[in-house]
Amino acid sequence: MIWSQAGIKAQVKPTGRWWATVPKAQWPENPRIHGYVAERWREPYGDRRQELVFIGIDVDKAAISVALDDCLLTDEELALGVEGWQNWGDPFPAM
């Protein structure tokens, strides 16, 4: 998903997929793609990741860090793994 927000204008939309979810037999043969994926690959989740960028003036970095840290899974939640996480509701259902 891509979430883009500037002021009161916000947009959420689906985009691409992680290569970790695609069978390797279906990966393109392009070595540049393989190199791109290899640089980002981290076991056990492959290339699955999120990136956040905050742009602003007088941004309270410490408050943002605390708020984001509060969003992280606990050790117990992480231990549930994919099978356990699939029981959670999807905040971005198909449109």
C-alpha positions as CSV (number, residue, x, y, z in Angstrom):
1,M,0.0,0.0,0.0
2,I,1.0,3.6,-0.5
3,W,-0.2,6.1,2.0
4,S,0.5,9.7,1.0
5,Q,-0.6,12.7,3.1
6,A,0.0,16.4,2.9
7,G,-2.0,18.5,5.3
8,I,-5.6,17.4,5.2
9,K,-5.3,15.6,1.8
10,A,-4.6,11.9,2.2
11,Q,-4.6,9.0,-0.3
12,V,-4.2,5.2,0.3
13,K,-3.8,2.9,-2.7
14,P,-2.5,-0.6,-3.5
15,T,0.8,-1.0,-5.2
16,G,2.8,-3.9,-6.4
17,R,3.7,-6.9,-4.3
18,W,6.7,-8.2,-2.4
19,W,8.8,-10.7,-4.3
20,A,8.8,-12.9,-1.3
21,T,5.1,-13.6,-2.1
22,V,5.9,-14.6,-5.7
23,P,7.1,-18.2,-6.5
24,K,10.7,-17.9,-7.8
25,A,9.7,-19.7,-11.0
26,Q,7.6,-16.7,-11.8
27,W,10.3,-14.1,-11.1
28,P,11.5,-12.2,-14.2
29,E,15.0,-13.2,-15.5
30,N,16.2,-9.6,-15.4
31,P,19.4,-9.6,-13.3
32,R,18.7,-6.0,-12.2
33,I,15.5,-7.1,-10.5
34,H,17.3,-9.9,-8.8
35,G,20.0,-7.5,-7.6
36,Y,17.4,-5.1,-6.3
37,V,15.6,-7.8,-4.4
38,A,18.9,-9.3,-3.1
39,E,19.9,-5.9,-1.6
40,R,16.7,-5.7,0.3
41,W,16.3,-9.4,1.3
42,R,16.3,-10.1,5.0
43,E,15.4,-13.5,6.5
44,P,12.8,-14.6,7.5
45,Y,10.6,-12.1,5.7
46,G,12.4,-11.6,2.4
47,D,11.8,-8.2,0.8
48,R,8.8,-7.4,2.9
49,R,9.3,-4.0,4.6
50,Q,7.7,-0.6,5.1
51,E,9.3,2.8,4.7
52,L,8.1,6.1,6.2
53,V,9.2,9.5,5.2
54,F,8.2,12.6,7.2
55,I,8.8,16.0,5.7
56,G,8.1,19.1,7.6
57,I,9.2,22.2,9.5
58,D,9.8,22.0,13.3
59,V,8.8,18.3,13.3
60,D,9.0,16.8,16.8
61,K,11.2,13.8,15.9
62,A,11.1,12.3,19.4
63,A,7.3,12.4,19.6
64,I,7.1,10.7,16.2
65,S,9.6,8.0,17.2
66,V,7.6,7.3,20.4
67,A,4.3,7.1,18.5
68,L,5.8,4.8,15.9
69,D,7.5,2.6,18.5
70,D,4.0,2.2,20.1
71,C,2.8,0.6,16.8
72,L,5.4,-2.2,16.8
73,L,4.4,-5.7,17.5
74,T,5.1,-7.1,21.0
75,D,7.3,-10.2,21.2
76,E,4.1,-12.2,21.8
77,E,2.4,-10.8,18.7
78,L,5.5,-11.4,16.6
79,A,5.7,-15.0,17.8
80,L,2.2,-15.6,16.4
81,G,3.7,-15.6,12.9
82,V,1.9,-15.4,9.6
83,E,-0.8,-17.9,10.6
84,G,-1.7,-15.9,13.7
85,W,-1.6,-12.6,11.9
86,Q,-4.0,-13.8,9.3
87,N,-6.7,-13.9,12.0
88,W,-6.4,-10.1,12.4
89,G,-8.8,-7.8,10.5
90,D,-7.5,-6.2,7.3
91,P,-7.5,-2.4,7.7
92,F,-7.3,-2.1,3.9
93,P,-10.0,-4.4,2.5
94,A,-10.3,-4.9,-1.2
95,M,-12.2,-2.1,-2.9
